[in-house]
Amino acid sequence: MASITSIGIGSGLDIESMITQLMAAERAPVKKLQAQASSLQTKLSTYGKMQSALSTLRDAAATLARAGTWQATTGVSSDAAAVGVTTGAATLPGSWAVQVQRLASVQSNATGVYPSADTLVGEGTLHLELGSWGADGSSFTPQAGRGVVDISVGPPAQSLAQLRDKINASNAGVVASVLTDAAGARLVLRSAATGEANGFRVGVTDADGHNSDGLGLSALAFDPSAGILTMAQALAAANAAATLNGLPVSSASNTLGNVIDGLTLSLNKVTAAPVQVDAKPDAESMRKAIDGFVTAYNDLNKLIAEQTKYDAASKTAGTLQGDSAAVAMRSRLRSLLGESSGASASFGRLADVGFDVQSDGSIKLDQTKLANGLANLPELRKLFAHDDPLGDANDGIATRLRALADQFLGIDGSLSTRQDGLRARIERNQDRQAQLEDRIAMTEKRLRAQYTALDRQMASLTSLSGYVTQQMKTWSSNKGN
């Protein structure tokens, strides 16, 4: 008897189709679980979006709850081209008259003219030393903490370009360059930094034995305190000099940093008359913080509204339609916007400074009311940022909202609890799917075994029937003969 190689061949029945239909019926509970898992994942994802939007709102509220937000200042100069001004966190509003008598400068020296940058100067040793010169140049005070930097030159004799490179590589606080014009080339030395303490002198040990004759390497010598002036000085090192409200101030650079409580002045040119500089409340940054809060609130409000709504026209529900945690959060946030605070004597509610809550729960700013609020910064700051240790009644609205958001976002908050619950349900759903898949696999294996045995039995009976029929025909034929 031939063996069965495909189920159903022996019996002639479409057993494969029968098994497929039976397995489809068995998988119906799995498909239901898969649909439930998809719905749970969508809800979990939506809660993730809500958590992100609420975190953004919390950060925006925290910004409004910081006193520093309402103390921010910005610098204004009546002549920014002459005197620039920036403010810091510690700067208080104020006005100052600044007059610049002198800008900070570097010392600059130059050699005589040579035919080209490749002209050989000489060999020996240069001695570079930073320090400050006396008023008449007769004395030199070395800079504390720095010694003399010795630069070996040759042999063989070095050119202007080679000397430039050696000086720049020495890190001596002096920068060298070659100035070339129609007359020829000159080696120019200048201080790396401005300020009278960054002057320099140049000593020379010339290989020709003459250290100040202006020949060979000694052409670079400069030390007025010793009467050596073979290298000419084009510019002396000097501090910036200015007056601030009539008081003299000095700086090694043209930037007077933190000159008054975080105020920084940039001196750009000498002025014939005082320049007015002001530190004013930075209304623009405050408006930006308020706008950021409104945008964050409206984004969260819109997200929750869309996810919890039911559209009667299309008969479709949002992912979180009827979700008590989402609805309660939106209701609590909206309620907080209308609460009163005793923190400010001038403003009791956000509506007093232009926060108009619309019918859809969003905020629209009344710019006129907001401008009035910004004109009274001390009271506006209290409305938003006051933190009363004695109770919530006098807390600022932003302080309250930040605390509320922290509760929602906390490990035991409604958002975290809801997400944990959804994750647990998803995990149970996946476990149940795995159990059903195992049971279905065993059921299919059992059915295939049963139908295979039946198919073989049917094939055997069919074969036997054919054999009996053939024998009967043979018997009948023999009997007729």
C-alpha positions as CSV (number, residue, x, y, z in Angstrom):
1,M,0.0,0.0,0.0
2,A,1.3,3.5,-1.0
3,S,2.1,5.8,2.0
4,I,0.2,9.1,2.5
5,T,2.4,12.1,1.6
6,S,-0.2,14.8,1.9
7,I,-3.1,14.9,4.3
8,G,-6.4,14.4,2.6
9,I,-5.1,12.4,-0.4
10,G,-6.1,9.1,1.1
11,S,-9.7,10.2,2.0
12,G,-10.3,12.7,-0.8
13,L,-11.4,15.3,1.8
14,D,-10.1,18.9,2.1
15,I,-8.7,18.2,5.5
16,E,-6.1,21.1,5.4
17,S,-8.9,23.6,4.9
18,M,-10.9,21.9,7.8
19,I,-7.8,22.3,10.1
20,T,-7.3,25.9,9.0
21,Q,-10.9,26.8,9.8
22,L,-10.7,25.0,13.1
23,M,-7.5,26.9,14.0
24,A,-9.1,30.2,13.0
25,A,-11.8,29.5,15.5
26,E,-9.2,28.6,18.1
27,R,-7.3,31.8,17.5
28,A,-10.3,34.1,17.9
29,P,-9.5,34.7,21.6
30,V,-5.9,35.6,20.6
31,K,-7.0,38.2,18.1
32,K,-9.3,39.7,20.8
33,L,-6.3,39.9,23.1
34,Q,-4.1,41.4,20.4
35,A,-6.8,44.1,19.8
36,Q,-6.9,44.8,23.5
37,A,-3.0,45.0,23.6
38,S,-3.0,47.5,20.7
39,S,-5.6,49.6,22.6
40,L,-3.6,49.5,25.8
41,Q,-0.3,50.4,24.0
42,T,-2.1,53.4,22.4
43,K,-3.3,54.6,25.7
44,L,0.1,54.1,27.2
45,S,1.7,56.1,24.4
46,T,-0.9,58.8,24.9
47,Y,-0.1,59.0,28.6
48,G,3.5,59.3,27.6
49,K,2.7,62.3,25.5
50,M,0.7,63.8,28.3
51,Q,3.6,63.3,30.7
52,S,6.0,65.0,28.3
53,A,3.6,68.0,27.8
54,L,3.0,68.2,31.6
55,S,6.8,68.2,32.2
56,T,7.1,71.1,29.7
57,L,4.4,73.0,31.6
58,R,6.0,72.2,34.9
59,D,9.3,73.7,33.7
60,A,7.6,76.8,32.3
61,A,5.8,77.2,35.7
62,A,9.1,76.8,37.5
63,T,10.6,79.6,35.4
64,L,7.8,81.9,36.4
65,A,8.2,80.8,40.0
66,R,11.8,81.9,40.2
67,A,12.4,85.3,41.6
68,G,15.3,85.7,39.2
69,T,12.9,85.7,36.2
70,W,11.4,88.9,37.5
71,Q,14.7,90.5,38.5
72,A,16.3,90.1,35.0
73,T,17.8,93.3,33.6
74,T,19.1,94.3,30.2
75,G,21.8,96.9,29.4
76,V,21.1,100.0,27.3
77,S,23.7,102.5,26.1
78,S,23.1,105.9,24.7
79,D,26.1,105.3,22.4
80,A,26.8,101.6,22.0
81,A,29.5,102.3,19.4
82,A,31.5,104.0,22.2
83,V,30.4,102.0,25.3
84,G,28.6,98.7,25.2
85,V,26.9,97.3,28.3
86,T,25.7,93.9,29.4
87,T,24.1,92.9,32.7
88,G,24.3,89.8,34.9
89,A,22.1,88.0,37.3
90,A,23.2,90.3,40.2
91,T,22.7,93.5,38.4
92,L,20.0,95.8,39.8
93,P,18.3,98.5,37.7
94,G,20.3,101.8,37.6
95,S,21.9,104.4,35.5
96,W,25.5,105.4,35.1
97,A,27.5,108.1,33.2
98,V,30.6,106.6,31.6
99,Q,33.3,108.7,30.0
100,V,36.4,107.1,28.3
101,Q,39.7,108.9,28.5
102,R,41.9,106.2,27.2
103,L,41.6,102.7,25.7
104,A,43.8,99.9,26.9
105,S,46.7,99.3,24.5
106,V,49.6,96.9,23.9
107,Q,53.3,97.8,23.7
108,S,54.4,97.8,20.1
109,N,58.1,98.0,18.9
110,A,59.6,97.8,15.4
111,T,63.1,97.3,14.0
112,G,64.6,99.5,11.3
113,V,63.9,98.7,7.6
114,Y,65.5,95.6,6.0
115,P,65.4,94.7,2.3
116,S,63.1,91.7,2.9
117,A,61.8,89.2,5.4
118,D,64.6,86.9,4.3
119,T,67.4,89.3,5.3
120,L,69.7,87.8,7.9
121,V,69.8,89.8,11.2
122,G,72.3,87.9,13.3
123,E,72.8,85.3,16.0
124,G,73.0,85.1,19.7
125,T,70.3,85.1,22.4
126,L,67.2,87.3,22.9
127,H,65.9,87.9,26.5
128,L,62.2,88.8,26.6
129,E,60.7,89.9,29.8
130,L,57.1,91.2,30.6
131,G,56.5,94.0,33.1
132,S,55.5,97.6,33.5
133,W,57.4,100.7,32.6
134,G,57.7,103.8,34.8
135,A,56.1,107.0,33.6
136,D,59.3,108.2,32.0
137,G,60.6,104.8,31.0
138,S,63.5,105.0,33.4
139,S,62.4,102.0,35.4
140,F,60.9,98.6,34.7
141,T,59.1,96.3,37.1
142,P,59.0,92.7,36.0
143,Q,55.6,91.0,36.0
144,A,55.1,88.8,39.1
145,G,55.3,85.1,38.5
146,R,57.0,85.3,35.1
147,G,60.7,85.2,34.4
148,V,62.9,86.1,31.5
149,V,62.4,84.0,28.4
150,D,65.6,83.2,26.5
151,I,65.5,82.6,22.8
152,S,68.5,81.1,21.1
153,V,69.2,82.5,17.6
154,G,71.5,80.6,15.4
155,P,74.1,79.8,14.4
156,P,73.9,80.3,11.6
157,A,72.5,83.9,11.5
158,Q,68.7,84.1,11.4
159,S,66.4,86.1,9.1
160,L,63.5,88.3,10.1
161,A,61.0,85.6,9.2
162,Q,63.0,83.0,11.3
163,L,63.2,85.3,14.3
164,R,59.4,85.9,14.0
165,D,58.7,82.2,14.2
166,K,61.1,81.6,17.1
167,I,59.6,84.4,19.2
168,N,56.0,83.2,18.5
169,A,57.0,79.7,19.5
170,S,58.5,80.8,22.8
171,N,55.2,81.7,24.6
172,A,56.9,84.7,26.0
173,G,53.8,86.9,26.0
174,V,55.1,88.8,22.9
175,V,53.8,88.3,19.4
176,A,56.1,88.9,16.4
177,S,55.1,89.7,12.8
178,V,56.9,91.0,9.7
179,L,55.6,94.3,8.3
180,T,56.4,94.7,4.6
181,D,55.7,97.9,2.6
182,A,57.3,99.8,-0.2
183,A,60.3,100.7,1.9
184,G,61.1,97.1,2.9
185,A,60.5,94.8,5.8
186,R,60.4,95.4,9.6
187,L,60.1,93.0,12.5
188,V,57.3,94.2,14.8
189,L,56.9,93.0,18.4
190,R,53.7,93.6,20.4
191,S,52.4,92.5,23.7
192,A,50.1,89.5,23.5
193,A,47.6,91.3,25.9
194,T,46.7,94.9,26.6
195,G,47.5,96.6,29.9
196,E,50.4,98.4,31.4
197,A,51.6,95.3,33.2
198,N,52.1,93.6,29.8
199,G,54.8,95.9,28.6
200,F,58.1,94.2,27.7
201,R,61.8,94.8,27.3
202,V,64.2,93.0,25.0
203,G,67.7,92.2,26.1
204,V,70.3,90.8,23.6
205,T,73.5,88.7,24.0
206,D,74.9,89.3,20.5
207,A,77.3,86.8,19.0
208,D,79.5,89.7,17.8
209,G,80.1,90.8,21.4
210,H,78.3,94.2,21.1
211,N,74.8,94.0,22.7
212,S,73.6,97.5,22.0
213,D,75.3,98.9,18.9
214,G,72.3,98.3,16.7
215,L,74.2,95.9,14.5
216,G,73.4,92.2,14.1
217,L,71.0,90.8,16.7
218,S,71.4,93.9,18.9
219,A,69.1,95.7,16.4
220,L,66.3,94.2,18.4
221,A,67.4,95.4,21.8
222,F,65.0,97.7,23.8
223,D,65.5,98.7,27.4
224,P,65.1,102.4,28.1
225,S,65.9,101.8,31.8
226,A,69.5,100.9,30.6
227,G,69.5,103.6,27.9
228,I,69.2,101.0,25.1
229,L,66.7,102.1,22.4
230,T,68.0,100.4,19.2
231,M,64.5,99.1,18.6
232,A,61.9,101.9,18.4
233,Q,58.7,101.9,20.4
234,A,55.7,102.8,18.4
235,L,53.1,102.4,21.2
236,A,53.3,102.0,24.9
237,A,51.3,99.5,27.0
238,A,48.6,101.2,28.9
239,N,45.4,100.5,30.9
240,A,42.0,101.7,29.9
241,A,41.0,104.8,31.8
242,A,37.4,105.9,32.3
243,T,35.1,107.6,34.9
244,L,31.9,105.9,36.1
245,N,29.6,108.5,37.6
246,G,32.6,110.7,38.1
247,L,34.7,108.0,39.8
248,P,37.9,107.0,38.0
249,V,38.1,103.3,37.0
250,S,41.0,101.5,35.3
251,S,41.3,98.1,33.5
252,A,44.1,96.2,31.8
253,S,41.6,95.4,29.0
254,N,38.9,97.4,27.3
255,T,36.3,95.2,29.0
256,L,35.4,96.3,32.5
257,G,33.9,93.0,33.9
258,N,31.6,93.0,36.9
259,V,32.4,96.7,37.5
260,I,29.1,97.1,39.4
261,D,27.1,94.1,40.6
262,G,27.4,92.1,37.4
263,L,27.5,95.1,35.0
264,T,30.1,94.7,32.2
265,L,31.2,97.7,30.1
266,S,32.9,97.4,26.7
267,L,35.0,100.4,26.0
268,N,35.2,100.9,22.3
269,K,36.5,104.5,21.8
270,V,37.5,107.6,23.7
271,T,34.5,109.9,24.3
272,A,34.4,113.6,24.5
273,A,31.3,113.5,26.8
274,P,29.8,110.9,29.2
275,V,27.8,108.1,27.7
276,Q,24.6,107.1,29.5
277,V,24.3,103.4,30.3
278,D,21.3,101.9,32.0
279,A,20.3,98.6,33.5
280,K,16.6,98.2,33.0
281,P,14.1,95.5,33.8
282,D,14.2,93.0,30.9
283,A,10.5,93.0,30.0
284,E,11.2,91.0,26.8
285,S,12.6,88.0,28.7
286,M,9.7,88.2,31.2
287,R,7.2,88.2,28.3
288,K,9.1,85.3,26.8
289,A,8.7,83.3,30.0
290,I,5.0,84.1,30.2
291,D,4.5,83.2,26.5
292,G,6.3,79.9,27.1
293,F,4.0,79.1,30.0
294,V,0.9,79.9,28.0
295,T,2.1,77.9,25.1
296,A,2.9,74.9,27.3
297,Y,-0.5,75.1,29.1
298,N,-2.4,75.4,25.8
299,D,-0.6,72.5,24.3
300,L,-1.4,70.2,27.2
301,N,-5.0,71.4,27.4
302,K,-5.4,70.7,23.6
303,L,-3.8,67.2,23.9
304,I,-6.1,66.1,26.8
305,A,-9.2,67.6,25.1
306,E,-8.5,65.7,21.9
307,Q,-7.8,62.4,23.6
308,T,-10.8,62.5,25.9
309,K,-13.5,63.9,23.5
310,Y,-16.3,62.0,21.7
311,D,-17.2,63.1,18.2
312,A,-20.9,62.5,17.8
313,A,-20.8,63.3,14.1
314,S,-18.3,60.6,13.3
315,K,-19.1,58.5,16.3
316,T,-15.5,58.2,17.2
317,A,-14.0,58.5,20.7
318,G,-10.6,59.7,21.7
319,T,-8.1,57.3,23.1
320,L,-8.7,58.3,26.6
321,Q,-12.4,59.1,26.3
322,G,-14.0,58.6,29.7
323,D,-10.5,58.2,31.4
324,S,-11.0,59.6,34.9
325,A,-7.3,60.4,35.5
326,A,-6.9,62.5,32.4
327,V,-10.2,64.3,32.9
328,A,-9.4,65.0,36.5
329,M,-6.0,66.4,35.7
330,R,-7.4,68.8,33.1
331,S,-10.1,69.9,35.5
332,R,-7.7,70.5,38.3
333,L,-5.3,72.5,36.1
334,R,-8.1,74.7,34.8
335,S,-9.4,75.3,38.3
336,L,-6.0,76.4,39.5
337,L,-5.9,79.1,36.8
338,G,-8.9,80.7,38.4
339,E,-7.8,80.5,42.0
340,S,-7.0,83.6,43.9
341,S,-3.8,84.4,45.8
342,G,-3.1,86.7,48.7
343,A,0.5,87.1,47.7
344,S,0.0,90.4,45.9
345,A,-1.8,93.5,47.1
346,S,-2.4,94.6,43.5
347,F,-3.2,91.4,41.6
348,G,-5.4,88.6,43.1
349,R,-5.9,86.4,40.1
350,L,-4.2,85.6,36.8
351,A,-7.1,87.3,35.0
352,D,-6.0,90.6,36.6
353,V,-2.9,90.5,34.5
354,G,-4.4,89.3,31.2
355,F,-4.8,85.6,31.5
356,D,-8.2,85.0,29.9
357,V,-9.4,81.4,30.0
358,Q,-11.5,80.6,26.9
359,S,-14.4,78.2,26.6
360,D,-12.2,75.4,25.3
361,G,-9.9,75.8,28.4
362,S,-7.1,77.5,26.5
363,I,-5.5,80.8,27.7
364,K,-5.5,84.0,25.6
365,L,-3.4,86.9,26.8
366,D,-4.8,90.4,27.1
367,Q,-1.8,92.4,26.2
368,T,-3.0,95.6,27.7
369,K,-3.6,94.0,31.1
370,L,-0.3,92.2,30.8
371,A,1.5,95.5,30.1
372,N,0.0,97.0,33.2
373,G,1.2,94.0,35.2
374,L,4.7,94.3,33.9
375,A,4.7,98.0,34.9
376,N,4.3,96.8,38.5
377,L,7.0,94.1,38.6
378,P,7.2,93.7,42.4
379,E,3.5,92.8,42.7
380,L,3.5,90.7,39.4
381,R,6.4,88.7,40.8
382,K,4.4,88.0,44.0
383,L,1.4,86.8,42.0
384,F,3.5,84.3,40.2
385,A,6.5,83.5,42.3
386,H,5.8,84.0,46.0
387,D,6.4,81.0,48.2
388,D,4.8,81.4,51.6
389,P,6.1,79.0,54.2
390,L,3.0,79.4,56.3
391,G,0.5,78.1,53.8
392,D,-0.7,77.8,50.2
393,A,-3.2,80.7,50.4
394,N,-0.4,83.2,49.8
395,D,1.6,81.2,47.3
396,G,2.0,82.5,43.8
397,I,0.0,80.8,41.1
398,A,3.1,79.5,39.2
399,T,4.5,78.2,42.5
400,R,1.2,76.3,43.0
401,L,1.1,75.0,39.5
402,R,4.7,73.7,39.7
403,A,3.8,71.9,42.9
404,L,0.7,70.4,41.3
405,A,2.6,69.2,38.3
406,D,5.2,67.6,40.6
407,Q,2.4,65.7,42.2
408,F,1.0,64.4,38.9
409,L,4.5,63.5,37.7
410,G,5.7,62.0,41.0
411,I,6.3,58.3,41.5
412,D,2.9,58.0,43.2
413,G,1.2,60.6,41.0
414,S,-1.9,59.8,38.9
415,L,0.1,59.8,35.7
416,S,2.7,57.4,36.9
417,T,0.1,55.2,38.6
418,R,-2.0,55.1,35.4
419,Q,1.0,54.2,33.3
420,D,2.1,51.5,35.7
421,G,-1.4,50.0,35.6
422,L,-1.4,50.0,31.8
423,R,2.0,48.3,31.6
424,A,0.9,45.6,34.1
425,R,-2.2,45.0,31.9
426,I,-0.1,44.8,28.8
427,E,2.2,42.3,30.5
428,R,-0.7,40.1,31.6
429,N,-2.2,40.3,28.1
430,Q,1.1,39.2,26.6
431,D,1.3,36.3,29.0
432,R,-2.2,35.2,28.2
433,Q,-1.5,35.4,24.5
434,A,1.6,33.2,25.0
435,Q,-0.5,30.6,26.9
436,L,-3.2,30.5,24.2
437,E,-0.6,30.3,21.4
438,D,1.0,27.2,23.2
439,R,-2.5,25.7,23.6
440,I,-3.3,26.3,19.9
441,A,-0.1,24.8,18.8
442,M,-0.8,21.6,20.8
443,T,-4.4,21.5,19.5
444,E,-3.2,21.8,15.9
445,K,-0.6,19.1,16.4
446,R,-3.3,16.8,17.9
447,L,-5.8,17.5,15.1
448,R,-3.1,16.9,12.4
449,A,-2.2,13.6,14.1
450,Q,-5.9,12.5,14.3
451,Y,-6.7,13.5,10.7
452,T,-3.5,11.9,9.4
453,A,-4.5,8.6,11.1
454,L,-8.1,9.0,9.7
455,D,-6.7,9.7,6.2
456,R,-4.5,6.6,6.3
457,Q,-7.4,4.5,7.5
458,M,-9.7,5.8,4.8
459,A,-6.9,5.1,2.2
460,S,-6.6,1.6,3.5
461,L,-10.3,1.0,3.3
462,T,-10.5,2.5,-0.1
463,S,-7.7,0.2,-1.2
464,L,-9.4,-2.8,0.3
465,S,-12.6,-1.9,-1.4
466,G,-10.9,-1.7,-4.7
467,Y,-9.3,-5.1,-4.2
468,V,-12.6,-6.8,-3.3
469,T,-14.3,-5.2,-6.3
470,Q,-11.5,-6.5,-8.5
471,Q,-11.8,-10.0,-7.0
472,M,-15.5,-10.0,-7.5
473,K,-15.1,-9.1,-11.2
474,T,-12.5,-11.8,-11.6
475,W,-14.7,-14.4,-9.9
476,S,-17.8,-13.5,-12.0
477,S,-15.7,-13.7,-15.2
478,N,-14.4,-17.2,-14.3
479,K,-17.9,-18.4,-13.4
480,G,-19.3,-17.3,-16.7
481,N,-16.7,-19.4,-18.5
